[in-house]
Amino acid sequence: MKASPQHPPDPYVEQLVKQICATISARFPEATFEIGAHPTQRGAIIDAHVPTDDDFAVLDLVNPTLDDWLLTEDIAIYVRALGPV
């Protein structure tokens, strides 16, 4: 996992990012991740490199949780499902 040092690290957001990556890795063990700070909100952008062409196979795993965090905690974590590196 690589992190971009654009903003000071937020330990709580880092914990949430690790949780999302673990959820994806449980279904796609060979997944790799690149993480960057969200450009406008408290949060992150996760590029998930997974061995599937079906973005929804990844997004369906995490979107309900991400939506909940955005609505209840105002934390924006966005996952982009990409092919393998």
SEFIZA-3560 file (N, C-alpha, C; in Angstrom, 3 decimals):
REM SEFIZA-3560
<numar><xx>0.845</xx><yy>-1.159</yy><zz>0.000</zz><atom>N</atom></numar>
<numar><xx>0.000</xx><yy>0.000</yy><zz>0.000</zz><atom>CA</atom></numar>
<numar><xx>0.896</xx><yy>1.229</yy><zz>0.000</zz><atom>C</atom></numar>
<numar><xx>0.684</xx><yy>2.151</yy><zz>-0.938</zz><atom>N</atom></numar>
<numar><xx>1.426</xx><yy>3.400</yy><zz>-0.995</zz><atom>CA</atom></numar>
<numar><xx>0.492</xx><yy>4.532</yy><zz>-0.604</zz><atom>C</atom></numar>
<numar><xx>0.986</xx><yy>5.497</yy><zz>0.116</zz><atom>N</atom></numar>
<numar><xx>0.187</xx><yy>6.655</yy><zz>0.496</zz><atom>CA</atom></numar>
<numar><xx>0.855</xx><yy>7.915</yy><zz>-0.033</zz><atom>C</atom></numar>
<numar><xx>0.051</xx><yy>8.829</yy><zz>-0.553</zz><atom>N</atom></numar>
<numar><xx>0.565</xx><yy>10.103</yy><zz>-1.039</zz><atom>CA</atom></numar>
<numar><xx>0.618</xx><yy>11.100</yy><zz>0.114</zz><atom>C</atom></numar>
<numar><xx>1.744</xx><yy>11.751</yy><zz>0.316</zz><atom>N</atom></numar>
<numar><xx>1.874</xx><yy>12.681</yy><zz>1.437</zz><atom>CA</atom></numar>
<numar><xx>1.374</xx><yy>14.084</yy><zz>1.109</zz><atom>C</atom></numar>
<numar><xx>0.179</xx><yy>14.229</yy><zz>0.559</zz><atom>N</atom></numar>
<numar><xx>-0.345</xx><yy>15.542</yy><zz>0.173</zz><atom>CA</atom></numar>
<numar><xx>-0.848</xx><yy>16.329</yy><zz>1.376</zz><atom>C</atom></numar>
<numar><xx>-1.432</xx><yy>15.656</yy><zz>2.339</zz><atom>N</atom></numar>
<numar><xx>-1.986</xx><yy>16.291</yy><zz>3.523</zz><atom>CA</atom></numar>
<numar><xx>-1.462</xx><yy>15.564</yy><zz>4.748</zz><atom>C</atom></numar>
<numar><xx>-1.479</xx><yy>16.251</yy><zz>5.903</zz><atom>N</atom></numar>
<numar><xx>-1.053</xx><yy>15.528</yy><zz>7.103</zz><atom>CA</atom></numar>
<numar><xx>-1.931</xx><yy>14.303</yy><zz>7.325</zz><atom>C</atom></numar>
<numar><xx>-1.359</xx><yy>13.223</yy><zz>7.782</zz><atom>N</atom></numar>
<numar><xx>-2.144</xx><yy>12.008</yy><zz>7.986</zz><atom>CA</atom></numar>
<numar><xx>-3.206</xx><yy>12.204</yy><zz>9.072</zz><atom>C</atom></numar>
<numar><xx>-4.339</xx><yy>11.618</yy><zz>8.858</zz><atom>N</atom></numar>
<numar><xx>-5.435</xx><yy>11.618</yy><zz>9.817</zz><atom>CA</atom></numar>
<numar><xx>-5.559</xx><yy>10.164</yy><zz>10.291</zz><atom>C</atom></numar>
<numar><xx>-5.172</xx><yy>9.870</yy><zz>11.524</zz><atom>N</atom></numar>
<numar><xx>-5.171</xx><yy>8.476</yy><zz>11.987</zz><atom>CA</atom></numar>
<numar><xx>-6.530</xx><yy>7.791</yy><zz>11.862</zz><atom>C</atom></numar>
<numar><xx>-7.601</xx><yy>8.507</yy><zz>12.103</zz><atom>N</atom></numar>
<numar><xx>-8.926</xx><yy>7.891</yy><zz>12.011</zz><atom>CA</atom></numar>
<numar><xx>-9.242</xx><yy>7.515</yy><zz>10.565</zz><atom>C</atom></numar>
<numar><xx>-8.963</xx><yy>8.418</yy><zz>9.632</zz><atom>N</atom></numar>
<numar><xx>-9.202</xx><yy>8.131</yy><zz>8.217</zz><atom>CA</atom></numar>
<numar><xx>-8.301</xx><yy>6.986</yy><zz>7.771</zz><atom>C</atom></numar>
<numar><xx>-7.066</xx><yy>6.963</yy><zz>8.230</zz><atom>N</atom></numar>
<numar><xx>-6.163</xx><yy>5.862</yy><zz>7.882</zz><atom>CA</atom></numar>
<numar><xx>-6.726</xx><yy>4.524</yy><zz>8.357</zz><atom>C</atom></numar>
<numar><xx>-7.322</xx><yy>4.511</yy><zz>9.535</zz><atom>N</atom></numar>
<numar><xx>-7.937</xx><yy>3.291</yy><zz>10.056</zz><atom>CA</atom></numar>
<numar><xx>-9.094</xx><yy>2.850</yy><zz>9.159</zz><atom>C</atom></numar>
<numar><xx>-9.920</xx><yy>3.806</yy><zz>8.729</zz><atom>N</atom></numar>
<numar><xx>-11.044</xx><yy>3.483</yy><zz>7.850</zz><atom>CA</atom></numar>
<numar><xx>-10.555</xx><yy>2.960</yy><zz>6.502</zz><atom>C</atom></numar>
<numar><xx>-9.506</xx><yy>3.568</yy><zz>5.979</zz><atom>N</atom></numar>
<numar><xx>-8.931</xx><yy>3.128</yy><zz>4.705</zz><atom>CA</atom></numar>
<numar><xx>-8.430</xx><yy>1.688</yy><zz>4.827</zz><atom>C</atom></numar>
<numar><xx>-7.751</xx><yy>1.385</yy><zz>5.925</zz><atom>N</atom></numar>
<numar><xx>-7.269</xx><yy>0.016</yy><zz>6.135</zz><atom>CA</atom></numar>
<numar><xx>-8.435</xx><yy>-0.966</yy><zz>6.192</zz><atom>C</atom></numar>
<numar><xx>-9.527</xx><yy>-0.540</yy><zz>6.810</zz><atom>N</atom></numar>
<numar><xx>-10.715</xx><yy>-1.399</yy><zz>6.892</zz><atom>CA</atom></numar>
<numar><xx>-11.277</xx><yy>-1.679</yy><zz>5.497</zz><atom>C</atom></numar>
<numar><xx>-11.359</xx><yy>-0.658</yy><zz>4.657</zz><atom>N</atom></numar>
<numar><xx>-11.876</xx><yy>-0.826</yy><zz>3.298</zz><atom>CA</atom></numar>
<numar><xx>-10.936</xx><yy>-1.723</yy><zz>2.489</zz><atom>C</atom></numar>
<numar><xx>-9.640</xx><yy>-1.497</yy><zz>2.613</zz><atom>N</atom></numar>
<numar><xx>-8.673</xx><yy>-2.333</yy><zz>1.883</zz><atom>CA</atom></numar>
<numar><xx>-8.767</xx><yy>-3.788</yy><zz>2.339</zz><atom>C</atom></numar>
<numar><xx>-8.970</xx><yy>-4.006</yy><zz>3.626</zz><atom>N</atom></numar>
<numar><xx>-9.110</xx><yy>-5.372</yy><zz>4.139</zz><atom>CA</atom></numar>
<numar><xx>-10.374</xx><yy>-6.028</yy><zz>3.592</zz><atom>C</atom></numar>
<numar><xx>-11.442</xx><yy>-5.274</yy><zz>3.485</zz><atom>N</atom></numar>
<numar><xx>-12.688</xx><yy>-5.810</yy><zz>2.926</zz><atom>CA</atom></numar>
<numar><xx>-12.487</xx><yy>-6.244</yy><zz>1.487</zz><atom>C</atom></numar>
<numar><xx>-11.808</xx><yy>-5.415</yy><zz>0.713</zz><atom>N</atom></numar>
<numar><xx>-11.553</xx><yy>-5.750</yy><zz>-0.692</zz><atom>CA</atom></numar>
<numar><xx>-10.591</xx><yy>-6.937</yy><zz>-0.786</zz><atom>C</atom></numar>
<numar><xx>-9.556</xx><yy>-6.939</yy><zz>0.051</zz><atom>N</atom></numar>
<numar><xx>-8.571</xx><yy>-8.029</yy><zz>0.024</zz><atom>CA</atom></numar>
<numar><xx>-9.167</xx><yy>-9.370</yy><zz>0.427</zz><atom>C</atom></numar>
<numar><xx>-10.191</xx><yy>-9.337</yy><zz>1.274</zz><atom>N</atom></numar>
<numar><xx>-10.836</xx><yy>-10.594</yy><zz>1.666</zz><atom>CA</atom></numar>
<numar><xx>-11.472</xx><yy>-11.278</yy><zz>0.462</zz><atom>C</atom></numar>
<numar><xx>-11.975</xx><yy>-10.498</yy><zz>-0.476</zz><atom>N</atom></numar>
<numar><xx>-12.604</xx><yy>-11.053</yy><zz>-1.692</zz><atom>CA</atom></numar>
<numar><xx>-11.593</xx><yy>-11.220</yy><zz>-2.816</zz><atom>C</atom></numar>
<numar><xx>-10.616</xx><yy>-10.305</yy><zz>-2.878</zz><atom>N</atom></numar>
<numar><xx>-9.586</xx><yy>-10.306</yy><zz>-3.922</zz><atom>CA</atom></numar>
<numar><xx>-8.213</xx><yy>-10.277</yy><zz>-3.233</zz><atom>C</atom></numar>
<numar><xx>-7.695</xx><yy>-11.425</yy><zz>-2.791</zz><atom>N</atom></numar>
<numar><xx>-6.438</xx><yy>-11.454</yy><zz>-2.029</zz><atom>CA</atom></numar>
<numar><xx>-5.237</xx><yy>-10.860</yy><zz>-2.767</zz><atom>C</atom></numar>
<numar><xx>-5.277</xx><yy>-10.869</yy><zz>-4.085</zz><atom>N</atom></numar>
<numar><xx>-4.146</xx><yy>-10.340</yy><zz>-4.846</zz><atom>CA</atom></numar>
<numar><xx>-4.263</xx><yy>-8.838</yy><zz>-5.120</zz><atom>C</atom></numar>
<numar><xx>-5.262</xx><yy>-8.186</yy><zz>-4.557</zz><atom>N</atom></numar>
<numar><xx>-5.460</xx><yy>-6.747</yy><zz>-4.767</zz><atom>CA</atom></numar>
<numar><xx>-4.301</xx><yy>-5.949</yy><zz>-4.179</zz><atom>C</atom></numar>
<numar><xx>-3.966</xx><yy>-4.873</yy><zz>-4.875</zz><atom>N</atom></numar>
<numar><xx>-2.994</xx><yy>-3.908</yy><zz>-4.359</zz><atom>CA</atom></numar>
<numar><xx>-3.667</xx><yy>-2.544</yy><zz>-4.354</zz><atom>C</atom></numar>
<numar><xx>-3.136</xx><yy>-1.634</yy><zz>-3.552</zz><atom>N</atom></numar>
<numar><xx>-3.801</xx><yy>-0.355</yy><zz>-3.349</zz><atom>CA</atom></numar>
<numar><xx>-2.820</xx><yy>0.799</yy><zz>-3.412</zz><atom>C</atom></numar>
<numar><xx>-3.289</xx><yy>1.897</yy><zz>-3.958</zz><atom>N</atom></numar>
<numar><xx>-2.588</xx><yy>3.172</yy><zz>-3.896</zz><atom>CA</atom></numar>
<numar><xx>-3.569</xx><yy>4.142</yy><zz>-3.242</zz><atom>C</atom></numar>
<numar><xx>-3.110</xx><yy>4.844</yy><zz>-2.214</zz><atom>N</atom></numar>
<numar><xx>-3.990</xx><yy>5.716</yy><zz>-1.451</zz><atom>CA</atom></numar>
<numar><xx>-3.474</xx><yy>7.141</yy><zz>-1.520</zz><atom>C</atom></numar>
<numar><xx>-4.403</xx><yy>8.040</yy><zz>-1.762</zz><atom>N</atom></numar>
<numar><xx>-4.091</xx><yy>9.461</yy><zz>-1.758</zz><atom>CA</atom></numar>
<numar><xx>-5.127</xx><yy>10.222</yy><zz>-0.952</zz><atom>C</atom></numar>
<numar><xx>-4.779</xx><yy>11.413</yy><zz>-0.554</zz><atom>N</atom></numar>
<numar><xx>-5.713</xx><yy>12.250</yy><zz>0.189</zz><atom>CA</atom></numar>
<numar><xx>-6.835</xx><yy>12.715</yy><zz>-0.730</zz><atom>C</atom></numar>
<numar><xx>-8.022</xx><yy>12.849</yy><zz>-0.178</zz><atom>N</atom></numar>
<numar><xx>-9.131</xx><yy>13.420</yy><zz>-0.945</zz><atom>CA</atom></numar>
<numar><xx>-8.796</xx><yy>14.889</yy><zz>-1.168</zz><atom>C</atom></numar>
<numar><xx>-8.982</xx><yy>15.409</yy><zz>-2.380</zz><atom>N</atom></numar>
<numar><xx>-8.528</xx><yy>16.782</yy><zz>-2.673</zz><atom>CA</atom></numar>
<numar><xx>-9.352</xx><yy>17.883</yy><zz>-2.017</zz><atom>C</atom></numar>
<numar><xx>-10.589</xx><yy>17.623</yy><zz>-1.651</zz><atom>N</atom></numar>
<numar><xx>-11.429</xx><yy>18.711</yy><zz>-1.144</zz><atom>CA</atom></numar>
<numar><xx>-12.097</xx><yy>18.434</yy><zz>0.196</zz><atom>C</atom></numar>
<numar><xx>-12.086</xx><yy>17.208</yy><zz>0.671</zz><atom>N</atom></numar>
<numar><xx>-12.772</xx><yy>16.855</yy><zz>1.904</zz><atom>CA</atom></numar>
<numar><xx>-11.874</xx><yy>16.001</yy><zz>2.776</zz><atom>C</atom></numar>
<numar><xx>-12.282</xx><yy>15.858</yy><zz>4.035</zz><atom>N</atom></numar>
<numar><xx>-11.595</xx><yy>14.911</yy><zz>4.901</zz><atom>CA</atom></numar>
<numar><xx>-11.881</xx><yy>13.520</yy><zz>4.342</zz><atom>C</atom></numar>
<numar><xx>-10.840</xx><yy>12.783</yy><zz>4.010</zz><atom>N</atom></numar>
<numar><xx>-11.049</xx><yy>11.466</yy><zz>3.426</zz><atom>CA</atom></numar>
<numar><xx>-9.865</xx><yy>11.012</yy><zz>2.612</zz><atom>C</atom></numar>
<numar><xx>-10.137</xx><yy>10.138</yy><zz>1.661</zz><atom>N</atom></numar>
<numar><xx>-9.069</xx><yy>9.535</yy><zz>0.864</zz><atom>CA</atom></numar>
<numar><xx>-9.627</xx><yy>9.043</yy><zz>-0.459</zz><atom>C</atom></numar>
<numar><xx>-8.712</xx><yy>8.820</yy><zz>-1.381</zz><atom>N</atom></numar>
<numar><xx>-9.028</xx><yy>8.160</yy><zz>-2.638</zz><atom>CA</atom></numar>
<numar><xx>-8.185</xx><yy>6.897</yy><zz>-2.696</zz><atom>C</atom></numar>
<numar><xx>-8.863</xx><yy>5.782</yy><zz>-2.903</zz><atom>N</atom></numar>
<numar><xx>-8.190</xx><yy>4.488</yy><zz>-2.957</zz><atom>CA</atom></numar>
<numar><xx>-8.274</xx><yy>3.958</yy><zz>-4.381</zz><atom>C</atom></numar>
<numar><xx>-7.132</xx><yy>3.740</yy><zz>-4.996</zz><atom>N</atom></numar>
<numar><xx>-7.072</xx><yy>3.035</yy><zz>-6.275</zz><atom>CA</atom></numar>
<numar><xx>-6.848</xx><yy>1.563</yy><zz>-5.948</zz><atom>C</atom></numar>
<numar><xx>-7.864</xx><yy>0.755</yy><zz>-6.190</zz><atom>N</atom></numar>
<numar><xx>-7.799</xx><yy>-0.675</yy><zz>-5.909</zz><atom>CA</atom></numar>
<numar><xx>-7.511</xx><yy>-1.409</yy><zz>-7.211</zz><atom>C</atom></numar>
<numar><xx>-6.346</xx><yy>-2.000</yy><zz>-7.284</zz><atom>N</atom></numar>
<numar><xx>-5.964</xx><yy>-2.781</yy><zz>-8.461</zz><atom>CA</atom></numar>
<numar><xx>-6.377</xx><yy>-4.224</yy><zz>-8.204</zz><atom>C</atom></numar>
<numar><xx>-7.412</xx><yy>-4.651</yy><zz>-8.895</zz><atom>N</atom></numar>
<numar><xx>-7.994</xx><yy>-5.979</yy><zz>-8.675</zz><atom>CA</atom></numar>
<numar><xx>-8.064</xx><yy>-6.743</yy><zz>-9.993</zz><atom>C</atom></numar>
<numar><xx>-7.995</xx><yy>-8.060</yy><zz>-9.941</zz><atom>N</atom></numar>
<numar><xx>-8.020</xx><yy>-8.865</yy><zz>-11.156</zz><atom>CA</atom></numar>
<numar><xx>-9.438</xx><yy>-9.141</yy><zz>-11.650</zz><atom>C</atom></numar>
<numar><xx>-10.170</xx><yy>-8.082</yy><zz>-11.943</zz><atom>N</atom></numar>
<numar><xx>-11.518</xx><yy>-8.240</yy><zz>-12.499</zz><atom>CA</atom></numar>
<numar><xx>-11.846</xx><yy>-7.043</yy><zz>-13.365</zz><atom>C</atom></numar>
<numar><xx>-12.671</xx><yy>-7.272</yy><zz>-14.357</zz><atom>N</atom></numar>
<numar><xx>-13.157</xx><yy>-6.176</yy><zz>-15.196</zz><atom>CA</atom></numar>
<numar><xx>-14.495</xx><yy>-5.661</yy><zz>-14.698</zz><atom>C</atom></numar>
<numar><xx>-15.038</xx><yy>-6.291</yy><zz>-13.660</zz><atom>N</atom></numar>
<numar><xx>-16.339</xx><yy>-5.927</yy><zz>-13.116</zz><atom>CA</atom></numar>
<numar><xx>-16.151</xx><yy>-4.983</yy><zz>-11.928</zz><atom>C</atom></numar>
<numar><xx>-16.224</xx><yy>-3.682</yy><zz>-12.197</zz><atom>N</atom></numar>
<numar><xx>-16.063</xx><yy>-2.684</yy><zz>-11.136</zz><atom>CA</atom></numar>
<numar><xx>-17.040</xx><yy>-2.916</yy><zz>-9.989</zz><atom>C</atom></numar>
<numar><xx>-18.256</xx><yy>-3.337</yy><zz>-10.324</zz><atom>N</atom></numar>
<numar><xx>-19.276</xx><yy>-3.506</yy><zz>-9.293</zz><atom>CA</atom></numar>
<numar><xx>-18.960</xx><yy>-4.667</yy><zz>-8.355</zz><atom>C</atom></numar>
<numar><xx>-18.169</xx><yy>-5.624</yy><zz>-8.793</zz><atom>N</atom></numar>
<numar><xx>-17.756</xx><yy>-6.704</yy><zz>-7.896</zz><atom>CA</atom></numar>
<numar><xx>-16.955</xx><yy>-6.141</yy><zz>-6.729</zz><atom>C</atom></numar>
<numar><xx>-16.258</xx><yy>-5.047</yy><zz>-6.966</zz><atom>N</atom></numar>
<numar><xx>-15.485</xx><yy>-4.371</yy><zz>-5.917</zz><atom>CA</atom></numar>
<numar><xx>-16.353</xx><yy>-3.344</yy><zz>-5.204</zz><atom>C</atom></numar>
<numar><xx>-16.997</xx><yy>-2.488</yy><zz>-5.963</zz><atom>N</atom></numar>
<numar><xx>-17.743</xx><yy>-1.372</yy><zz>-5.370</zz><atom>CA</atom></numar>
<numar><xx>-18.917</xx><yy>-1.824</yy><zz>-4.515</zz><atom>C</atom></numar>
<numar><xx>-19.574</xx><yy>-2.903</yy><zz>-4.903</zz><atom>N</atom></numar>
<numar><xx>-20.686</xx><yy>-3.407</yy><zz>-4.098</zz><atom>CA</atom></numar>
<numar><xx>-20.231</xx><yy>-3.871</yy><zz>-2.716</zz><atom>C</atom></numar>
<numar><xx>-18.958</xx><yy>-4.239</yy><zz>-2.593</zz><atom>N</atom></numar>
<numar><xx>-18.424</xx><yy>-4.654</yy><zz>-1.294</zz><atom>CA</atom></numar>
<numar><xx>-18.308</xx><yy>-3.491</yy><zz>-0.313</zz><atom>C</atom></numar>
<numar><xx>-18.045</xx><yy>-2.295</yy><zz>-0.833</zz><atom>N</atom></numar>
<numar><xx>-17.673</xx><yy>-1.181</yy><zz>0.048</zz><atom>CA</atom></numar>
<numar><xx>-18.598</xx><yy>0.028</yy><zz>0.010</zz><atom>C</atom></numar>
<numar><xx>-19.356</xx><yy>0.215</yy><zz>-1.056</zz><atom>N</atom></numar>
<numar><xx>-20.140</xx><yy>1.446</yy><zz>-1.176</zz><atom>CA</atom></numar>
<numar><xx>-21.145</xx><yy>1.692</yy><zz>-0.050</zz><atom>C</atom></numar>
<numar><xx>-21.860</xx><yy>0.691</yy><zz>0.455</zz><atom>N</atom></numar>
<numar><xx>-22.772</xx><yy>1.003</yy><zz>1.567</zz><atom>CA</atom></numar>
<numar><xx>-22.035</xx><yy>1.593</yy><zz>2.773</zz><atom>C</atom></numar>
<numar><xx>-20.872</xx><yy>1.060</yy><zz>3.073</zz><atom>N</atom></numar>
<numar><xx>-20.081</xx><yy>1.580</yy><zz>4.195</zz><atom>CA</atom></numar>
<numar><xx>-19.578</xx><yy>2.980</yy><zz>3.900</zz><atom>C</atom></numar>
<numar><xx>-19.084</xx><yy>3.193</yy><zz>2.691</zz><atom>N</atom></numar>
<numar><xx>-18.570</xx><yy>4.515</yy><zz>2.326</zz><atom>CA</atom></numar>
<numar><xx>-19.679</xx><yy>5.567</yy><zz>2.360</zz><atom>C</atom></numar>
<numar><xx>-20.854</xx><yy>5.201</yy><zz>1.873</zz><atom>N</atom></numar>
<numar><xx>-22.001</xx><yy>6.127</yy><zz>1.915</zz><atom>CA</atom></numar>
<numar><xx>-22.359</xx><yy>6.474</yy><zz>3.355</zz><atom>C</atom></numar>
<numar><xx>-22.336</xx><yy>5.482</yy><zz>4.223</zz><atom>N</atom></numar>
<numar><xx>-22.663</xx><yy>5.706</yy><zz>5.629</zz><atom>CA</atom></numar>
<numar><xx>-21.671</xx><yy>6.669</yy><zz>6.271</zz><atom>C</atom></numar>
<numar><xx>-20.374</xx><yy>6.478</yy><zz>6.023</zz><atom>N</atom></numar>
<numar><xx>-19.365</xx><yy>7.373</yy><zz>6.598</zz><atom>CA</atom></numar>
<numar><xx>-19.521</xx><yy>8.794</yy><zz>6.076</zz><atom>C</atom></numar>
<numar><xx>-19.874</xx><yy>8.927</yy><zz>4.810</zz><atom>N</atom></numar>
<numar><xx>-20.060</xx><yy>10.262</yy><zz>4.251</zz><atom>CA</atom></numar>
<numar><xx>-21.253</xx><yy>10.959</yy><zz>4.913</zz><atom>C</atom></numar>
<numar><xx>-22.347</xx><yy>10.239</yy><zz>5.076</zz><atom>N</atom></numar>
<numar><xx>-23.557</xx><yy>10.838</yy><zz>5.638</zz><atom>CA</atom></numar>
<numar><xx>-23.461</xx><yy>11.069</yy><zz>7.145</zz><atom>C</atom></numar>
<numar><xx>-22.867</xx><yy>10.151</yy><zz>7.874</zz><atom>N</atom></numar>
<numar><xx>-22.869</xx><yy>10.269</yy><zz>9.329</zz><atom>CA</atom></numar>
<numar><xx>-21.641</xx><yy>10.980</yy><zz>9.894</zz><atom>C</atom></numar>
<numar><xx>-20.493</xx><yy>10.888</yy><zz>9.188</zz><atom>N</atom></numar>
<numar><xx>-19.258</xx><yy>11.447</yy><zz>9.730</zz><atom>CA</atom></numar>
<numar><xx>-18.611</xx><yy>12.492</yy><zz>8.819</zz><atom>C</atom></numar>
<numar><xx>-19.206</xx><yy>12.730</yy><zz>7.661</zz><atom>N</atom></numar>
<numar><xx>-18.667</xx><yy>13.678</yy><zz>6.688</zz><atom>CA</atom></numar>
<numar><xx>-17.230</xx><yy>13.311</yy><zz>6.274</zz><atom>C</atom></numar>
<numar><xx>-16.998</xx><yy>12.015</yy><zz>6.109</zz><atom>N</atom></numar>
<numar><xx>-15.700</xx><yy>11.512</yy><zz>5.651</zz><atom>CA</atom></numar>
<numar><xx>-15.901</xx><yy>10.928</yy><zz>4.256</zz><atom>C</atom></numar>
<numar><xx>-15.187</xx><yy>11.488</yy><zz>3.293</zz><atom>N</atom></numar>
<numar><xx>-15.333</xx><yy>11.080</yy><zz>1.896</zz><atom>CA</atom></numar>
<numar><xx>-14.180</xx><yy>10.154</yy><zz>1.512</zz><atom>C</atom></numar>
<numar><xx>-14.505</xx><yy>8.885</yy><zz>1.361</zz><atom>N</atom></numar>
<numar><xx>-13.525</xx><yy>7.917</yy><zz>0.868</zz><atom>CA</atom></numar>
<numar><xx>-14.079</xx><yy>7.379</yy><zz>-0.438</zz><atom>C</atom></numar>
<numar><xx>-13.289</xx><yy>7.520</yy><zz>-1.489</zz><atom>N</atom></numar>
<numar><xx>-13.697</xx><yy>7.135</yy><zz>-2.829</zz><atom>CA</atom></numar>
<numar><xx>-12.822</xx><yy>5.982</yy><zz>-3.295</zz><atom>C</atom></numar>
<numar><xx>-13.430</xx><yy>4.925</yy><zz>-3.794</zz><atom>N</atom></numar>
<numar><xx>-12.681</xx><yy>3.772</yy><zz>-4.298</zz><atom>CA</atom></numar>
<numar><xx>-12.811</xx><yy>3.722</yy><zz>-5.814</zz><atom>C</atom></numar>
<numar><xx>-11.667</xx><yy>3.640</yy><zz>-6.472</zz><atom>N</atom></numar>
<numar><xx>-11.652</xx><yy>3.445</yy><zz>-7.924</zz><atom>CA</atom></numar>
<numar><xx>-11.163</xx><yy>2.028</yy><zz>-8.172</zz><atom>C</atom></numar>
<numar><xx>-12.012</xx><yy>1.222</yy><zz>-8.769</zz><atom>N</atom></numar>
<numar><xx>-11.649</xx><yy>-0.156</yy><zz>-9.082</zz><atom>CA</atom></numar>
<numar><xx>-10.933</xx><yy>-0.189</yy><zz>-10.424</zz><atom>C</atom></numar>
<numar><xx>-9.669</xx><yy>-0.555</yy><zz>-10.374</zz><atom>N</atom></numar>
<numar><xx>-8.834</xx><yy>-0.584</yy><zz>-11.567</zz><atom>CA</atom></numar>
<numar><xx>-8.347</xx><yy>-1.997</yy><zz>-11.803</zz><atom>C</atom></numar>
<numar><xx>-7.911</xx><yy>-2.259</yy><zz>-12.989</zz><atom>N</atom></numar>
<numar><xx>-7.367</xx><yy>-3.572</yy><zz>-13.299</zz><atom>CA</atom></numar>
<numar><xx>-6.039</xx><yy>-3.782</yy><zz>-12.602</zz><atom>C</atom></numar>
<numar><xx>-5.453</xx><yy>-4.942</yy><zz>-12.766</zz><atom>N</atom></numar>
<numar><xx>-4.175</xx><yy>-5.226</yy><zz>-12.122</zz><atom>CA</atom></numar>
<numar><xx>-3.088</xx><yy>-4.255</yy><zz>-12.569</zz><atom>C</atom></numar>
<numar><xx>-2.099</xx><yy>-4.083</yy><zz>-11.711</zz><atom>N</atom></numar>
<numar><xx>-0.981</xx><yy>-3.182</yy><zz>-12.034</zz><atom>CA</atom></numar>
<numar><xx>-0.136</xx><yy>-3.786</yy><zz>-13.106</zz><atom>C</atom></numar>
//
